[in-house]
Amino acid sequence: MESVKELMEKLGFREGADDAVKAAFIKNLIKQAYGVDVEVPVKYQLKPDDNQPVQLAFNLEKGS
């Protein structure tokens, strides 16, 4: 079995990618696999006012 780090590397995530983007991706994986919404710890949440380059982003709002 592969680690999450290995899976993310295969999917093209950079080693230094923003942790908030990685957390959003994992949250989406959990939702798709188990149908459960999990809360991302505050320190890993995407902030709409961040002007950092984004590698990958998801719209994870309920009802989508």
Residue frames as qw, qx, qy, qz and C-alpha x, y, z in Angstrom:
[[0.000, 0.890, 0.456, 0.000, 0.00, 0.00, 0.00],
 [0.427, 0.422, -0.009, 0.799, 1.28, 3.45, -0.88],
 [0.228, -0.472, -0.434, 0.733, 1.47, 6.38, 1.49],
 [0.225, 0.890, 0.356, -0.172, -0.52, 9.54, 0.86],
 [0.157, -0.772, 0.345, 0.511, 2.77, 11.30, 0.12],
 [0.349, -0.124, 0.799, 0.475, 3.59, 8.78, -2.61],
 [0.326, 0.626, 0.703, 0.090, 0.11, 9.09, -4.11],
 [0.079, 0.934, 0.135, -0.322, 0.33, 12.87, -4.17],
 [0.251, -0.562, 0.557, 0.558, 3.74, 12.74, -5.83],
 [0.363, 0.187, 0.834, 0.372, 2.31, 10.47, -8.55],
 [0.210, 0.802, 0.559, -0.008, -0.51, 12.97, -9.08],
 [0.449, 0.582, 0.114, 0.668, 1.99, 15.75, -9.64],
 [0.380, -0.918, -0.106, -0.043, 1.97, 17.61, -6.33],
 [0.398, 0.653, -0.423, 0.486, 5.18, 19.49, -5.69],
 [0.602, -0.174, -0.611, 0.484, 7.08, 18.72, -2.49],
 [0.173, -0.146, -0.325, 0.918, 6.73, 22.35, -1.38],
 [0.196, -0.488, -0.566, -0.634, 3.09, 22.77, -2.43],
 [0.321, -0.386, 0.243, -0.830, 0.76, 24.72, -0.16],
 [0.010, 0.042, 0.945, -0.324, -0.51, 22.53, 2.70],
 [0.464, 0.320, 0.364, -0.741, -4.01, 24.03, 2.36],
 [0.605, 0.380, -0.439, -0.545, -4.26, 22.72, -1.20],
 [0.317, 0.173, -0.932, 0.035, -3.08, 19.27, -0.14],
 [0.195, 0.144, 0.768, -0.593, -5.60, 19.24, 2.74],
 [0.578, 0.356, 0.051, -0.732, -8.43, 20.22, 0.38],
 [0.533, 0.321, -0.704, -0.341, -7.44, 17.37, -1.92],
 [0.150, 0.036, -0.948, 0.279, -7.43, 14.81, 0.92],
 [0.377, 0.238, 0.501, -0.742, -10.79, 16.15, 2.14],
 [0.633, 0.361, -0.255, -0.637, -12.21, 15.60, -1.34],
 [0.399, 0.228, -0.883, -0.092, -10.79, 12.06, -1.49],
 [0.082, 0.089, 0.854, -0.506, -12.49, 11.20, 1.81],
 [0.508, 0.333, 0.223, -0.763, -15.79, 12.68, 0.60],
 [0.608, 0.364, -0.504, -0.494, -15.66, 10.72, -2.66],
 [0.348, 0.185, -0.916, 0.068, -14.60, 7.44, -1.04],
 [0.163, -0.227, -0.866, 0.414, -16.81, 7.44, 2.05],
 [0.173, -0.667, -0.522, -0.502, -19.43, 10.16, 1.52],
 [0.517, -0.685, -0.364, 0.362, -18.32, 11.88, 4.73],
 [0.189, 0.864, -0.065, 0.462, -17.55, 15.58, 5.08],
 [0.714, -0.363, -0.279, 0.530, -14.52, 16.15, 7.28],
 [0.056, -0.998, -0.002, 0.014, -13.29, 19.47, 8.61],
 [0.689, 0.408, -0.232, 0.553, -9.80, 20.53, 7.69],
 [0.521, -0.540, -0.297, 0.590, -7.82, 21.92, 10.64],
 [0.088, 0.961, 0.150, -0.214, -7.87, 25.73, 10.61],
 [0.298, -0.686, 0.446, 0.491, -4.15, 26.01, 9.88],
 [0.355, -0.026, 0.793, 0.494, -4.72, 24.07, 6.61],
 [0.376, 0.714, 0.566, -0.166, -7.84, 25.86, 5.36],
 [0.401, 0.368, 0.355, 0.760, -7.68, 27.84, 2.14],
 [0.068, -0.647, -0.310, 0.693, -8.07, 31.56, 2.70],
 [0.493, 0.736, 0.432, 0.167, -9.80, 33.52, -0.08],
 [0.040, 0.991, -0.103, -0.081, -7.50, 36.51, 0.45],
 [0.674, -0.392, 0.468, 0.417, -4.28, 34.53, -0.08],
 [0.480, 0.802, -0.195, -0.298, -2.40, 35.78, -3.12],
 [0.405, -0.435, 0.774, 0.217, -0.18, 32.74, -3.33],
 [0.461, 0.271, -0.663, -0.524, -0.05, 30.72, -6.55],
 [0.762, -0.069, 0.482, -0.428, -2.46, 27.79, -6.33],
 [0.056, -0.269, 0.906, 0.321, -1.51, 24.44, -7.74],
 [0.288, -0.291, -0.851, -0.329, -4.94, 22.88, -7.47],
 [0.260, -0.027, 0.425, -0.867, -8.19, 24.05, -5.89],
 [0.150, -0.357, -0.905, -0.177, -11.55, 22.46, -5.20],
 [0.408, -0.309, 0.027, -0.859, -14.95, 23.98, -4.53],
 [0.293, -0.073, -0.936, 0.181, -15.98, 21.73, -1.64],
 [0.370, -0.070, 0.296, -0.878, -19.12, 23.55, -0.52],
 [0.341, 0.228, 0.885, -0.223, -22.08, 21.36, 0.38],
 [0.523, 0.633, 0.396, -0.412, -24.78, 20.97, -2.26],
 [0.204, 0.648, -0.510, -0.527, -22.37, 21.03, -5.18]]
